[in-house]
Amino acid sequence: MILLDDAQSTQAQPSSRLYENPLQSWNIYPQPSYSETVAAVDQCLRDINEALHRGEYVVAAFAYELGLYIHKIDRRMDAKKTVHPLIQAWLFKSHESLSKEGVDTLIQSRVSKFEPESHVAGVASLHFSVDEKQFTADIEAIQEYIRNGDAYQINHTLRITGEAYGDPLALYARLRNRQPGRFGAYIEDDSNYILSQSPELFIQKQGNILKAMPMKGTASALKDSAEHLSADAKNQAENVMIVDLLRNDLSRLALPGTVTAPELFEVARYGDVLQMTSTVQAEIKPGIELRDVLNAVFPCGSVTGAPKKRSMQIIQELEPQDRCYYCGALDWMDPSGDFAFSAPIRTLEIERNKDSHTSPFTLGIGAGITIDSEASQE
């Protein structure tokens, strides 16, 4: 089952999507050489395009590390031992559109069928990939790169690992109730689960219009106000840097002169968190396909920094673990040509473990670092 869950979906305009019974799936892993990996990725993207042209529907998960191959960035030597797909994708004949109430009913009915001990779901045995001392040192290193002119901003992340217990759908229901997002996702595969409550749109296409909504600027809704966040100079500067980067990215796909930024510094509340977004949009050139989109915009600039390639090189130096689907993309693609990619922040990856009541999970968290950032606040 794949559920793409929009907390703002209504009965009049049901925008959540339920996919079941896949016709086919793809799992693309890094190959021994760069050229072999690129060939495998290209073949997968061609297969997806052919399926869309046949009138079928696709859901896909793209790992952040796919961007290293797109931008020709060397992976850390230890990362080459990581066994994680660059792409997982699933093919469907159709999907069902659901309102928020329809998703509520779906989750409740399926969770009620679980064994009683599976209803109680959560996480335990948490471990952070870096401690406060190392995180502070990383921020200082990033700011030295900024002072030297290597970058304007870097998105720095770390990992929380541990054990998930209970049924993953019951855990997803808890996350959904606590902090509902526009781009929730529950993906259940033979080998893994992906549970996402991302509030961030990476890029979407509706008709001939492309739209991106980079999210930069975060504050506690319990301690701060939307007006204060929207007017904060540090968060505005960080947001504008990424808007400029995405304007440049979209221009590679757009008709000349059509890239605009109609909305800046809009603040919305998601649970206990305030998030600031801006909107970039453009008219798409004819003949654009999935590979063109990925080559132009992947990964999203809001999860790298600016400029993108140099930021990604610095990320490789400082972050000791792969990001995997965190900071990559989750998306749906329709035969009409429309699609929507989320930036999967606030996303759990859970391994299937049939021999135990608990399963290993990984959660990525991060912050956009500028010259004005303070490690304790980030």
Secondary structure, 3 states (H helix, E strand, C coil): CEEEECCCCCCCCCCEEEECCCCEEEEECCCCCHHHHHHHHHHHHHHHHHHHHCCCEEEEEECCCHHHHHCCCCCCCHHHHCCCCCEEEEEECCCEEECHHHHHHHHHHHHCCCCHHHHCCEEEEEEECCCHHHHHHHHHHHHHHHHCCCCCEEEEEEEEEEEEECCHHHHHHHHHHHCCCCEEEEEECCCEEEEEEECCEEEEEECCEEEECCEEEEEECCCCCHHHHHHCHHHHHHHHHHHHHHHHHHHCCECCCCCEEEEEEEEEEECCEEEEEEEEEEEECCCCCHHHHHHHHCCCHHHCEECHHHHHHHHHHHCCCCCCCCCCEEEEECCCCCEEEECCCCEEEEECCCCCCEEEEEEEEEEEECCCCCCCCC
